[in-house]
Amino acid sequence: MPIHSFSPPNQDPHALCWLRRDLRLHDHAALHHALKSGLPVACVFIFDSTILQSLPSQDVRLAFIRESLLQVQEQLRQFGSELITAHGDPEQLIPELAASLNANAVYANEDYEPAAISRDQTVLQRLGEQDVTLQLFKDHVIFARDEILTQQKQPYTVFTPYKRNWLTRIRSEDVQSYDCKQGSWAQLSSQAIPSLNELGFQDDSKDQLLSPAGWQGAQTLLEQFEPRIHAYQERRDFPAKRGVSYLAPHLRFGTLSIRQAVSLAWPSDSDGAATWLSELIWREFYQQFLWHHPETATESFKPAYKSLPFPNREDWFEAWKEGRTGYPIVDAAMRQLNQTGYMHNRLRMISASFLVKDLLIDWRWGEHYFAEKLLDYDMASNVGGWQWAASTGCDAQPYFRIFNPVTQSRKFDPEGQFIRRYVPELLNLDKQAIHAPWQAKQLPLDFKLGQHYPAPVVDHDVQRHLALALFKQAGEPEPIDGNT
């Protein structure tokens, strides 16, 4: 049941807009259509107990969500309305709220994750029993589900032809902003958004929040990124540089419209803008792929690799999680994740490759850990990225291409600036030794490998051969058709 009681002012019909992963009132497809209905619109957000019950007691995502909802609430109050919040199972609460508001329709934006699809089917059925419709709209992506298919009318499993088709299909109307100003709002009594403590979480989570939240935070980051976008291609792989947009959490929680994001880079007028647009297209590629292949959330896409006999040493997994593998770039990446809820994209590839190809641990272990820690966790992108690194997914890194963590470190953090930020034990090592202390000819007198910083848990060259043998044992996967 709701934490905060809700009493509608009267029994006049209303339209109900259900906010989910779209925490804004600007350029919002479902809200636009709700306002066009002619009925007073009430907005609701459900703190979904079926999701929250599995989260740790301190979770920066809840702080990000709450801070974003406070901004939504402030905007609604300017219209004389309020944001309704509730805590519980939306499959029960949305039909109850629709009944209390005498709503004839619930408006929401589509969500393509398997659990969300199942939830919406149940809500649709229960609303139907009340003669209330659930109207869903595309808002999270430019092209959804099966809008872009191969010439054989099959979903794409290779990115490049998907991207080519995506760029051919896009038109100016696809990025046109939705008008969310015309219409009437429900006049509701004051509603308080529950605190993190009331939700059962530590209230100091917001103190760990490094990314500015809400629509206002998204606009700030977008304005900061706009003059840097043209250098994106050159700078994006270097974690010590401010080369990326830092907008992923805002795309994840919908505090930034995908149409506004794409409009920044399309039509692209530089290699940097084109490269950033390509990253947004990768996001949609993984979204459509998960919708077509929901089973890949928990199992490898390539049949030959579904039962790889990974050794799965738990002590190595713990070392990886805690950032004490003895490989500085990997440890710095994991400590960044643990401390901030963020990890640079290049480092995600390096740390994922290291877990699967060096430590020989099932990709699902790493995917699950990222799901616990990442502020911008998105199932489609996270699963897609992990299966790419593990060579088990669609358009994946070939199994015989294995990242060398030392080579990657020297290439993308050449001065060791990023490593020093998150692995202060290595602060006084020079730029040669910091990437592989065990290979250094000379180390500071007050530094002892194995005492001040761990020796490597594995030998990369040895583990590389073991990884190749493991994948060869499974046999070459069959080629997958339908990518023209």
Secondary structure as GFF3:
##gff-version 3
##sequence-region A 1 484
A	DSSP	beta_strand	14	19	.	.	.	ID=ss1
A	DSSP	alpha_helix	29	36	.	.	.	ID=ss2
A	DSSP	beta_strand	41	48	.	.	.	ID=ss3
A	DSSP	alpha_helix	49	52	.	.	.	ID=ss4
A	DSSP	alpha_helix	60	78	.	.	.	ID=ss5
A	DSSP	beta_strand	83	88	.	.	.	ID=ss6
A	DSSP	alpha_helix	90	100	.	.	.	ID=ss7
A	DSSP	beta_strand	103	109	.	.	.	ID=ss8
A	DSSP	alpha_helix	114	128	.	.	.	ID=ss9
A	DSSP	beta_strand	133	137	.	.	.	ID=ss10
A	DSSP	alpha_helix	159	169	.	.	.	ID=ss11
A	DSSP	three_ten_helix	172	175	.	.	.	ID=ss12
A	DSSP	three_ten_helix	203	208	.	.	.	ID=ss13
A	DSSP	alpha_helix	214	225	.	.	.	ID=ss14
A	DSSP	three_ten_helix	226	231	.	.	.	ID=ss15
A	DSSP	alpha_helix	232	235	.	.	.	ID=ss16
A	DSSP	alpha_helix	248	252	.	.	.	ID=ss17
A	DSSP	alpha_helix	258	265	.	.	.	ID=ss18
A	DSSP	alpha_helix	271	292	.	.	.	ID=ss19
A	DSSP	three_ten_helix	294	297	.	.	.	ID=ss20
A	DSSP	three_ten_helix	303	305	.	.	.	ID=ss21
A	DSSP	alpha_helix	314	322	.	.	.	ID=ss22
A	DSSP	alpha_helix	328	340	.	.	.	ID=ss23
A	DSSP	alpha_helix	345	353	.	.	.	ID=ss24
A	DSSP	pi_helix	354	358	.	.	.	ID=ss25
A	DSSP	alpha_helix	363	373	.	.	.	ID=ss26
A	DSSP	alpha_helix	379	390	.	.	.	ID=ss27
A	DSSP	alpha_helix	405	412	.	.	.	ID=ss28
A	DSSP	alpha_helix	417	422	.	.	.	ID=ss29
A	DSSP	three_ten_helix	424	426	.	.	.	ID=ss30
A	DSSP	three_ten_helix	433	435	.	.	.	ID=ss31
A	DSSP	three_ten_helix	437	439	.	.	.	ID=ss32
A	DSSP	alpha_helix	460	474	.	.	.	ID=ss33
###
